[in-house]
Amino acid sequence: MKLRVTGINHQTAPVKIREKAAVSPEKLPVALANLQNYVPHGIILSTCNRTEIYTVESDAADVKKAGLSFLHEKVGIHEDNLNNYIYQFKEKKVVEHLFRVVSGLESMVLGEYEILGQARFALEKAENCGMANLPLRQLFNCAIGTGRKVRSETGISRNALSVSSVAVDFAADILGDLSNCKMLIIGTGQAGKLVARIAEERGMRDITIASRTQERASQLAGILQGRPVSLEHLHDELQRADIIITCAGAPHWLLGKTAMQNVMQHRHKTPLVIIDIALPRNVEPEVAEIAGIHLYNIDDLNRISDKNRQQREFEILHAENIIRREIEEFSTWWQQFQVRPVVSALMSRAEQIRLNQFNRTLKKLPQLTDEQVESLDAMTRSIVNKILKDPVQYLKTNESSDQIKAVKEIFKLEADSRP
Ligand SMILES: NC(=O)c1ccc[n+]([C@@H]2O[C@H](COP(=O)([O-])OP(=O)(O)OC[C@H]3O[C@@H](n4cnc5c(N)ncnc54)[C@H](OP(=O)(O)O)[C@@H]3O)[C@@H](O)[C@H]2O)c1
């Protein structure tokens, strides 16, 4: 049985490719059902930084290409071209990769907390759809445990940034003092709430919140003493704002070129900064062509996130030491999990032989007392256990498929004694 991950992330693909692979939280159950067409068990981890497919392959099902086929269908570009953007890891590399991802080491914003919740969410959805089997569950639970440990035992997440906070800081880099700027936030999910909180912390007093669900906009605006607005009545707000941060989980553009051209005609050349951190993007890329609009997307935030990474370089080493230890622990579990079926098949075969021989011998012997039968039983058990001790220990420390196969052949074990 082999672990495999196939993925696309912010280091391998630009936003215009990544957004095609992205699976929104709402669509995850449908995407998992789709993945099940390729493989019986799998977990999809999709965030603004990455979409990754974790699978396990057994000898019975050849699912090497499941993740690739899923991404290929989702992104809709030829497999040869897709290969330029994706990565695949197998076995121990998968464990290392996921432990680093959930620890925030592979995030665009180093040490961000959001990935912990996103990994939990991915596991929970896969479990609900019956797609998370024992090895995948164990892999994700250990990764989440490692992510927590890294954050509590290192300074990687001290004063942690997030994509949302980086977006606000990016705006401050462009506009200078934000306190007199008017901000419009589109989206009131996790990302939108964080943008709003950070904007308030940075001294912004004029914040408008827009959301598909009016009630959510009102709730968040209430906390900030901002103004709520529905998506249908955005036009006036688009004219007023100095800066717009878009972070709605919509699968389509919320701000298109024609609408924004119209807005700009009413702004009398007042410039407008738009930072679109949504994935898929909320703003049509051609909006950047409109005079007076400065449009940025999530990939443009690298400048600030790189600085954050440099400041935490030392903590990365510390985190990597913890990850190494945790990988060892997982590997021990994995080894035992791999050999468990063959060990149990070996033990039951030996027990079957012992019992047959034991009963045959009993029939040939004169009537024994219960005590004599018990001591004969204990003696034969002990012989079998002593003979099997070394092969079992060998299996537990050498779990390669060749060795498992050899033991199965030597002892004529059931063909399907695999995990
Ligand atoms: N979470 C993060 O750390 C993070 C960081 C960077 C970027 N992002 C990006 O930000 C976006 C939102 O992420 P999130 O974590 O905040 O998600 P979330 O907590 O699930 O919230 C999703 C938000 O998007 C809105 N929405 C969903 N479908 C919509 C549609 N068809 N039209 C208009 N609005 C819609 C929801 O409105 P309702 O309230 O009406 O459902 C809600 O406000 C995603 O594109 C994500 O990739 C997230």
The ligand as a Tripos MOL2 file, in Angstrom:
@<TRIPOS>MOLECULE
LIG
   48    52     1     0     0
SMALL
NO_CHARGES

@<TRIPOS>ATOM
      1 N1         -9.6180   31.5000    4.5510 N.am      1 LIG1
      2 C1         -8.4640   31.9890    4.1980 C.2       1 LIG1
      3 O1         -7.5030   31.9720    4.9440 O.2       1 LIG1
      4 C2         -8.2720   32.6180    2.8510 C.ar      1 LIG1
      5 C3         -7.0870   33.2870    2.6070 C.ar      1 LIG1
      6 C4         -6.9140   33.8810    1.3700 C.ar      1 LIG1
      7 C5         -7.8690   33.8190    0.4170 C.ar      1 LIG1
      8 N2         -9.0130   33.1550    0.6640 N.ar      1 LIG1
      9 C6        -10.0180   33.1140   -0.4020 C.3       1 LIG1
     10 O2        -11.1220   33.9060    0.0220 O.3       1 LIG1
     11 C7        -12.3220   33.3160   -0.4830 C.3       1 LIG1
     12 C8        -13.2530   33.0430    0.6750 C.3       1 LIG1
     13 O3        -12.6100   32.1480    1.5690 O.3       1 LIG1
     14 P1        -13.1470   31.9480    3.0600 P.3       1 LIG1
     15 O4        -12.1880   31.0840    3.7560 O.co2     1 LIG1
     16 O5        -13.5020   33.2500    3.6470 O.co2     1 LIG1
     17 O6        -14.4680   31.1150    2.7480 O.3       1 LIG1
     18 P2        -15.7670   30.9430    3.6420 P.3       1 LIG1
     19 O7        -15.4730   31.1620    5.0750 O.co2     1 LIG1
     20 O8        -16.3950   29.6820    3.1950 O.co2     1 LIG1
     21 O9        -16.7000   32.1760    3.1620 O.3       1 LIG1
     22 C9        -17.0960   32.2630    1.8360 C.3       1 LIG1
     23 C10       -17.6480   33.6440    1.5730 C.3       1 LIG1
     24 O10       -17.8810   33.7680    0.1680 O.3       1 LIG1
     25 C11       -19.2530   34.0500   -0.0540 C.3       1 LIG1
     26 N3        -19.7180   33.3690   -1.2470 N.ar      1 LIG1
     27 C12       -19.7040   32.0410   -1.4850 C.ar      1 LIG1
     28 N4        -20.2210   31.7940   -2.7090 N.ar      1 LIG1
     29 C13       -20.5730   32.9960   -3.2320 C.ar      1 LIG1
     30 C14       -21.1660   33.4050   -4.4460 C.ar      1 LIG1
     31 N5        -21.5060   32.5120   -5.3850 N.pl3     1 LIG1
     32 N6        -21.3530   34.7090   -4.6580 N.ar      1 LIG1
     33 C15       -21.0320   35.6100   -3.7250 C.ar      1 LIG1
     34 N7        -20.4550   35.3000   -2.5360 N.ar      1 LIG1
     35 C16       -20.2530   33.9960   -2.3020 C.ar      1 LIG1
     36 C17       -19.9740   33.5470    1.1830 C.3       1 LIG1
     37 O11       -21.1870   34.2140    1.2770 O.3       1 LIG1
     38 P3        -22.3990   33.6400    2.1980 P.3       1 LIG1
     39 O12       -22.0670   34.1260    3.5750 O.co2     1 LIG1
     40 O13       -23.6020   34.2410    1.5960 O.co2     1 LIG1
     41 O14       -22.3710   32.1430    2.1040 O.co2     1 LIG1
     42 C18       -18.9710   33.9330    2.2590 C.3       1 LIG1
     43 O15       -19.0400   35.2860    2.5670 O.3       1 LIG1
     44 C19       -11.9180   32.0670   -1.2420 C.3       1 LIG1
     45 O16       -11.8150   32.3890   -2.5960 O.3       1 LIG1
     46 C20       -10.5560   31.7300   -0.6630 C.3       1 LIG1
     47 O17        -9.7450   31.0530   -1.5830 O.3       1 LIG1
     48 C21        -9.2460   32.5670    1.8720 C.ar      1 LIG1
@<TRIPOS>BOND
     1     1     2 1
     2     2     3 2
     3     2     4 1
     4     4     5 ar
     5     4    48 ar
     6     5     6 ar
     7     6     7 ar
     8     7     8 ar
     9     8     9 1
    10     8    48 ar
    11     9    10 1
    12     9    46 1
    13    10    11 1
    14    11    12 1
    15    11    44 1
    16    12    13 1
    17    13    14 1
    18    14    15 2
    19    14    16 1
    20    14    17 1
    21    17    18 1
    22    18    19 2
    23    18    20 1
    24    18    21 1
    25    21    22 1
    26    22    23 1
    27    23    24 1
    28    23    42 1
    29    24    25 1
    30    25    26 1
    31    25    36 1
    32    26    27 ar
    33    26    35 ar
    34    27    28 ar
    35    28    29 ar
    36    29    30 ar
    37    29    35 ar
    38    30    31 1
    39    30    32 ar
    40    32    33 ar
    41    33    34 ar
    42    34    35 ar
    43    36    37 1
    44    36    42 1
    45    37    38 1
    46    38    39 2
    47    38    40 1
    48    38    41 1
    49    42    43 1
    50    44    45 1
    51    44    46 1
    52    46    47 1
@<TRIPOS>SUBSTRUCTURE
     1 LIG1         1 GROUP 0 **** ****
